[in-house]
């Protein structure tokens, strides 16, 4: 039997998504709508911070935007 995880919204206790353990999933909220999908083997996710760290590590100079 495969373990199942539930993503539960705390405000009302509603289960928003259920998914099997052991995979990689992209969960997103845009304009109040939630979506979730499995990540393909060839997909990589970067946050702004992790992209900047990666670029610095391989020798680029990262200059943040002016405030």
Jmol script that loads the backbone (N, CA, C; Angstrom):
load data "model"
ATOM      1  N   UNK A   1       0.843  -1.179   0.000  1.00  0.00           N
ATOM      2  CA  UNK A   1       0.000   0.000   0.000  1.00  0.00           C
ATOM      3  C   UNK A   1       0.888   1.242   0.000  1.00  0.00           C
ATOM      4  N   UNK A   2       0.616   2.165  -0.883  1.00  0.00           N
ATOM      5  CA  UNK A   2       1.383   3.397  -0.996  1.00  0.00           C
ATOM      6  C   UNK A   2       0.854   4.434  -0.016  1.00  0.00           C
ATOM      7  N   UNK A   3       1.795   5.096   0.677  1.00  0.00           N
ATOM      8  CA  UNK A   3       1.389   6.162   1.599  1.00  0.00           C
ATOM      9  C   UNK A   3       0.853   7.347   0.804  1.00  0.00           C
ATOM     10  N   UNK A   4      -0.202   7.940   1.299  1.00  0.00           N
ATOM     11  CA  UNK A   4      -0.818   9.105   0.670  1.00  0.00           C
ATOM     12  C   UNK A   4      -0.691  10.286   1.623  1.00  0.00           C
ATOM     13  N   UNK A   5      -0.287  11.427   1.086  1.00  0.00           N
ATOM     14  CA  UNK A   5      -0.211  12.653   1.868  1.00  0.00           C
ATOM     15  C   UNK A   5      -1.340  13.582   1.459  1.00  0.00           C
ATOM     16  N   UNK A   6      -1.903  14.286   2.427  1.00  0.00           N
ATOM     17  CA  UNK A   6      -2.943  15.274   2.171  1.00  0.00           C
ATOM     18  C   UNK A   6      -2.401  16.657   2.468  1.00  0.00           C
ATOM     19  N   UNK A   7      -2.669  17.594   1.579  1.00  0.00           N
ATOM     20  CA  UNK A   7      -2.359  18.999   1.805  1.00  0.00           C
ATOM     21  C   UNK A   7      -3.656  19.629   2.295  1.00  0.00           C
ATOM     22  N   UNK A   8      -3.653  20.070   3.564  1.00  0.00           N
ATOM     23  CA  UNK A   8      -4.871  20.546   4.213  1.00  0.00           C
ATOM     24  C   UNK A   8      -4.780  22.045   4.461  1.00  0.00           C
ATOM     25  N   UNK A   9      -5.808  22.776   4.045  1.00  0.00           N
ATOM     26  CA  UNK A   9      -5.892  24.217   4.293  1.00  0.00           C
ATOM     27  C   UNK A   9      -6.267  24.427   5.754  1.00  0.00           C
ATOM     28  N   UNK A  10      -5.420  25.142   6.481  1.00  0.00           N
ATOM     29  CA  UNK A  10      -5.623  25.320   7.930  1.00  0.00           C
ATOM     30  C   UNK A  10      -6.865  26.139   8.257  1.00  0.00           C
ATOM     31  N   UNK A  11      -7.232  27.091   7.414  1.00  0.00           N
ATOM     32  CA  UNK A  11      -8.347  27.981   7.745  1.00  0.00           C
ATOM     33  C   UNK A  11      -9.679  27.253   7.885  1.00  0.00           C
ATOM     34  N   UNK A  12      -9.884  26.191   7.087  1.00  0.00           N
ATOM     35  CA  UNK A  12     -11.161  25.481   7.176  1.00  0.00           C
ATOM     36  C   UNK A  12     -11.017  23.959   7.271  1.00  0.00           C
ATOM     37  N   UNK A  13      -9.777  23.469   7.314  1.00  0.00           N
ATOM     38  CA  UNK A  13      -9.554  22.033   7.444  1.00  0.00           C
ATOM     39  C   UNK A  13      -9.844  21.233   6.190  1.00  0.00           C
ATOM     40  N   UNK A  14     -10.058  21.901   5.058  1.00  0.00           N
ATOM     41  CA  UNK A  14     -10.384  21.212   3.806  1.00  0.00           C
ATOM     42  C   UNK A  14      -9.121  20.621   3.184  1.00  0.00           C
ATOM     43  N   UNK A  15      -9.214  19.376   2.718  1.00  0.00           N
ATOM     44  CA  UNK A  15      -8.117  18.761   1.976  1.00  0.00           C
ATOM     45  C   UNK A  15      -8.108  19.350   0.576  1.00  0.00           C
ATOM     46  N   UNK A  16      -7.006  20.016   0.241  1.00  0.00           N
ATOM     47  CA  UNK A  16      -6.894  20.682  -1.051  1.00  0.00           C
ATOM     48  C   UNK A  16      -6.343  19.720  -2.101  1.00  0.00           C
ATOM     49  N   UNK A  17      -5.344  18.927  -1.727  1.00  0.00           N
ATOM     50  CA  UNK A  17      -4.737  17.955  -2.636  1.00  0.00           C
ATOM     51  C   UNK A  17      -4.364  16.704  -1.862  1.00  0.00           C
ATOM     52  N   UNK A  18      -4.379  15.571  -2.534  1.00  0.00           N
ATOM     53  CA  UNK A  18      -3.844  14.318  -2.012  1.00  0.00           C
ATOM     54  C   UNK A  18      -2.872  13.787  -3.049  1.00  0.00           C
ATOM     55  N   UNK A  19      -1.736  13.290  -2.575  1.00  0.00           N
ATOM     56  CA  UNK A  19      -0.738  12.790  -3.517  1.00  0.00           C
ATOM     57  C   UNK A  19       0.069  11.676  -2.868  1.00  0.00           C
ATOM     58  N   UNK A  20       0.602  10.751  -3.691  1.00  0.00           N
ATOM     59  CA  UNK A  20       1.377   9.639  -3.150  1.00  0.00           C
ATOM     60  C   UNK A  20       2.747  10.101  -2.667  1.00  0.00           C
ATOM     61  N   UNK A  21       3.269   9.411  -1.661  1.00  0.00           N
ATOM     62  CA  UNK A  21       4.599   9.721  -1.137  1.00  0.00           C
ATOM     63  C   UNK A  21       5.658   9.324  -2.163  1.00  0.00           C
ATOM     64  N   UNK A  22       6.797   9.984  -2.091  1.00  0.00           N
ATOM     65  CA  UNK A  22       7.940   9.572  -2.890  1.00  0.00           C
ATOM     66  C   UNK A  22       8.117  10.292  -4.202  1.00  0.00           C
ATOM     67  N   UNK A  23       7.259  11.204  -4.546  1.00  0.00           N
ATOM     68  CA  UNK A  23       7.405  11.918  -5.804  1.00  0.00           C
ATOM     69  C   UNK A  23       7.820  13.355  -5.589  1.00  0.00           C
ATOM     70  N   UNK A  24       7.962  14.067  -6.695  1.00  0.00           N
ATOM     71  CA  UNK A  24       8.260  15.503  -6.649  1.00  0.00           C
ATOM     72  C   UNK A  24       7.081  16.215  -7.288  1.00  0.00           C
ATOM     73  N   UNK A  25       6.552  17.224  -6.584  1.00  0.00           N
ATOM     74  CA  UNK A  25       5.359  17.915  -7.044  1.00  0.00           C
ATOM     75  C   UNK A  25       5.558  19.414  -6.976  1.00  0.00           C
ATOM     76  N   UNK A  26       4.972  20.118  -7.927  1.00  0.00           N
ATOM     77  CA  UNK A  26       4.944  21.570  -7.917  1.00  0.00           C
ATOM     78  C   UNK A  26       3.563  21.989  -7.433  1.00  0.00           C
ATOM     79  N   UNK A  27       3.538  22.717  -6.320  1.00  0.00           N
ATOM     80  CA  UNK A  27       2.291  23.247  -5.772  1.00  0.00           C
ATOM     81  C   UNK A  27       2.367  24.753  -5.895  1.00  0.00           C
ATOM     82  N   UNK A  28       1.335  25.364  -6.489  1.00  0.00           N
ATOM     83  CA  UNK A  28       1.367  26.798  -6.763  1.00  0.00           C
ATOM     84  C   UNK A  28       0.015  27.420  -6.436  1.00  0.00           C
ATOM     85  N   UNK A  29       0.063  28.660  -5.999  1.00  0.00           N
ATOM     86  CA  UNK A  29      -1.152  29.452  -5.828  1.00  0.00           C
ATOM     87  C   UNK A  29      -0.973  30.740  -6.606  1.00  0.00           C
ATOM     88  N   UNK A  30      -1.814  30.968  -7.583  1.00  0.00           N
ATOM     89  CA  UNK A  30      -1.780  32.185  -8.390  1.00  0.00           C
ATOM     90  C   UNK A  30      -3.198  32.720  -8.519  1.00  0.00           C
ATOM     91  N   UNK A  31      -3.369  33.993  -8.215  1.00  0.00           N
ATOM     92  CA  UNK A  31      -4.685  34.634  -8.293  1.00  0.00           C
ATOM     93  C   UNK A  31      -5.749  33.877  -7.504  1.00  0.00           C
ATOM     94  N   UNK A  32      -5.347  33.328  -6.353  1.00  0.00           N
ATOM     95  CA  UNK A  32      -6.293  32.630  -5.495  1.00  0.00           C
ATOM     96  C   UNK A  32      -6.625  31.210  -5.920  1.00  0.00           C
ATOM     97  N   UNK A  33      -6.050  30.728  -7.009  1.00  0.00           N
ATOM     98  CA  UNK A  33      -6.303  29.369  -7.478  1.00  0.00           C
ATOM     99  C   UNK A  33      -5.097  28.491  -7.180  1.00  0.00           C
ATOM    100  N   UNK A  34      -5.351  27.317  -6.610  1.00  0.00           N
ATOM    101  CA  UNK A  34      -4.278  26.384  -6.315  1.00  0.00           C
ATOM    102  C   UNK A  34      -4.166  25.367  -7.439  1.00  0.00           C
ATOM    103  N   UNK A  35      -2.929  24.993  -7.725  1.00  0.00           N
ATOM    104  CA  UNK A  35      -2.702  23.937  -8.702  1.00  0.00           C
ATOM    105  C   UNK A  35      -1.559  23.065  -8.207  1.00  0.00           C
ATOM    106  N   UNK A  36      -1.536  21.839  -8.688  1.00  0.00           N
ATOM    107  CA  UNK A  36      -0.493  20.905  -8.306  1.00  0.00           C
ATOM    108  C   UNK A  36      -0.284  19.939  -9.450  1.00  0.00           C
ATOM    109  N   UNK A  37       0.983  19.650  -9.722  1.00  0.00           N
ATOM    110  CA  UNK A  37       1.288  18.671 -10.759  1.00  0.00           C
ATOM    111  C   UNK A  37       2.616  18.011 -10.451  1.00  0.00           C
ATOM    112  N   UNK A  38       2.817  16.786 -10.924  1.00  0.00           N
ATOM    113  CA  UNK A  38       4.108  16.136 -10.713  1.00  0.00           C
ATOM    114  C   UNK A  38       5.185  16.821 -11.553  1.00  0.00           C
ATOM    115  N   UNK A  39       6.404  16.854 -11.022  1.00  0.00           N
ATOM    116  CA  UNK A  39       7.529  17.377 -11.790  1.00  0.00           C
ATOM    117  C   UNK A  39       8.102  16.251 -12.637  1.00  0.00           C
ATOM    118  N   UNK A  40       8.460  16.563 -13.860  1.00  0.00           N
ATOM    119  CA  UNK A  40       9.089  15.596 -14.738  1.00  0.00           C
ATOM    120  C   UNK A  40      10.549  15.411 -14.304  1.00  0.00           C
ATOM    121  N   UNK A  41      11.157  14.305 -14.704  1.00  0.00           N
ATOM    122  CA  UNK A  41      12.546  14.027 -14.328  1.00  0.00           C
ATOM    123  C   UNK A  41      13.512  15.095 -14.816  1.00  0.00           C
ATOM    124  N   UNK A  42      13.196  15.740 -15.940  1.00  0.00           N
ATOM    125  CA  UNK A  42      14.112  16.733 -16.508  1.00  0.00           C
ATOM    126  C   UNK A  42      13.816  18.156 -16.039  1.00  0.00           C
ATOM    127  N   UNK A  43      12.904  18.347 -15.094  1.00  0.00           N
ATOM    128  CA  UNK A  43      12.559  19.679 -14.602  1.00  0.00           C
ATOM    129  C   UNK A  43      13.305  19.997 -13.313  1.00  0.00           C
ATOM    130  N   UNK A  44      13.778  21.242 -13.230  1.00  0.00           N
ATOM    131  CA  UNK A  44      14.466  21.751 -12.045  1.00  0.00           C
ATOM    132  C   UNK A  44      13.787  23.048 -11.653  1.00  0.00           C
ATOM    133  N   UNK A  45      13.556  23.236 -10.359  1.00  0.00           N
ATOM    134  CA  UNK A  45      12.954  24.474  -9.873  1.00  0.00           C
ATOM    135  C   UNK A  45      14.007  25.329  -9.192  1.00  0.00           C
ATOM    136  N   UNK A  46      13.960  26.623  -9.466  1.00  0.00           N
ATOM    137  CA  UNK A  46      14.833  27.588  -8.810  1.00  0.00           C
ATOM    138  C   UNK A  46      13.975  28.678  -8.194  1.00  0.00           C
ATOM    139  N   UNK A  47      14.284  29.063  -6.967  1.00  0.00           N
ATOM    140  CA  UNK A  47      13.752  30.302  -6.421  1.00  0.00           C
ATOM    141  C   UNK A  47      14.729  31.395  -6.837  1.00  0.00           C
ATOM    142  N   UNK A  48      14.373  32.639  -6.643  1.00  0.00           N
ATOM    143  CA  UNK A  48      15.294  33.733  -6.963  1.00  0.00           C
ATOM    144  C   UNK A  48      16.582  33.567  -6.162  1.00  0.00           C
ATOM    145  N   UNK A  49      16.444  33.228  -4.878  1.00  0.00           N
ATOM    146  CA  UNK A  49      17.611  33.079  -4.017  1.00  0.00           C
ATOM    147  C   UNK A  49      18.494  31.910  -4.453  1.00  0.00           C
ATOM    148  N   UNK A  50      17.890  30.778  -4.766  1.00  0.00           N
ATOM    149  CA  UNK A  50      18.704  29.628  -5.169  1.00  0.00           C
ATOM    150  C   UNK A  50      19.339  29.853  -6.537  1.00  0.00           C
ATOM    151  N   UNK A  51      18.662  30.567  -7.431  1.00  0.00           N
ATOM    152  CA  UNK A  51      19.256  30.889  -8.734  1.00  0.00           C
ATOM    153  C   UNK A  51      20.464  31.798  -8.551  1.00  0.00           C
ATOM    154  N   UNK A  52      20.359  32.797  -7.663  1.00  0.00           N
ATOM    155  CA  UNK A  52      21.486  33.699  -7.409  1.00  0.00           C
ATOM    156  C   UNK A  52      22.664  32.929  -6.821  1.00  0.00           C
ATOM    157  N   UNK A  53      22.406  32.023  -5.872  1.00  0.00           N
ATOM    158  CA  UNK A  53      23.487  31.207  -5.288  1.00  0.00           C
ATOM    159  C   UNK A  53      24.150  30.354  -6.351  1.00  0.00           C
ATOM    160  N   UNK A  54      23.342  29.743  -7.214  1.00  0.00           N
ATOM    161  CA  UNK A  54      23.878  28.906  -8.280  1.00  0.00           C
ATOM    162  C   UNK A  54      24.762  29.718  -9.225  1.00  0.00           C
ATOM    163  N   UNK A  55      24.270  30.877  -9.642  1.00  0.00           N
ATOM    164  CA  UNK A  55      25.042  31.710 -10.563  1.00  0.00           C
ATOM    165  C   UNK A  55      26.353  32.178  -9.938  1.00  0.00           C
ATOM    166  N   UNK A  56      26.331  32.554  -8.658  1.00  0.00           N
ATOM    167  CA  UNK A  56      27.565  32.954  -7.969  1.00  0.00           C
ATOM    168  C   UNK A  56      28.540  31.787  -7.898  1.00  0.00           C
ATOM    169  N   UNK A  57      28.020  30.598  -7.623  1.00  0.00           N
ATOM    170  CA  UNK A  57      28.867  29.412  -7.486  1.00  0.00           C
ATOM    171  C   UNK A  57      29.601  29.084  -8.784  1.00  0.00           C
ATOM    172  N   UNK A  58      28.977  29.359  -9.920  1.00  0.00           N
ATOM    173  CA  UNK A  58      29.633  29.049 -11.201  1.00  0.00           C
ATOM    174  C   UNK A  58      30.362  30.254 -11.787  1.00  0.00           C
ATOM    175  N   UNK A  59      30.512  31.331 -10.962  1.00  0.00           N
ATOM    176  CA  UNK A  59      31.386  32.419 -11.362  1.00  0.00           C
ATOM    177  C   UNK A  59      30.745  33.707 -11.831  1.00  0.00           C
ATOM    178  N   UNK A  60      29.437  33.780 -11.861  1.00  0.00           N
ATOM    179  CA  UNK A  60      28.789  35.016 -12.284  1.00  0.00           C
ATOM    180  C   UNK A  60      28.711  36.002 -11.125  1.00  0.00           C
ATOM    181  N   UNK A  61      28.684  37.281 -11.445  1.00  0.00           N
ATOM    182  CA  UNK A  61      28.438  38.319 -10.453  1.00  0.00           C
ATOM    183  C   UNK A  61      26.951  38.643 -10.510  1.00  0.00           C
ATOM    184  N   UNK A  62      26.289  38.564  -9.378  1.00  0.00           N
ATOM    185  CA  UNK A  62      24.851  38.812  -9.314  1.00  0.00           C
ATOM    186  C   UNK A  62      24.635  40.164  -8.655  1.00  0.00           C
ATOM    187  N   UNK A  63      23.993  41.076  -9.384  1.00  0.00           N
ATOM    188  CA  UNK A  63      23.731  42.424  -8.877  1.00  0.00           C
ATOM    189  C   UNK A  63      22.225  42.564  -8.685  1.00  0.00           C
ATOM    190  N   UNK A  64      21.780  42.736  -7.424  1.00  0.00           N
ATOM    191  CA  UNK A  64      20.339  42.870  -7.192  1.00  0.00           C
ATOM    192  C   UNK A  64      19.808  44.179  -7.756  1.00  0.00           C
ATOM    193  N   UNK A  65      18.517  44.239  -8.069  1.00  0.00           N
ATOM    194  CA  UNK A  65      17.944  45.481  -8.599  1.00  0.00           C
ATOM    195  C   UNK A  65      17.980  46.584  -7.546  1.00  0.00           C
ATOM    196  N   UNK A  66      18.012  47.827  -8.014  1.00  0.00           N
ATOM    197  CA  UNK A  66      17.996  48.974  -7.102  1.00  0.00           C
ATOM    198  C   UNK A  66      16.638  49.054  -6.420  1.00  0.00           C
ATOM    199  N   UNK A  67      16.633  49.458  -5.162  1.00  0.00           N
ATOM    200  CA  UNK A  67      15.371  49.552  -4.408  1.00  0.00           C
ATOM    201  C   UNK A  67      14.542  50.722  -4.863  1.00  0.00           C
TER     202      UNK A  67
END
end "model"
wireframe off; spacefill off
backbone 0.3
color backbone group
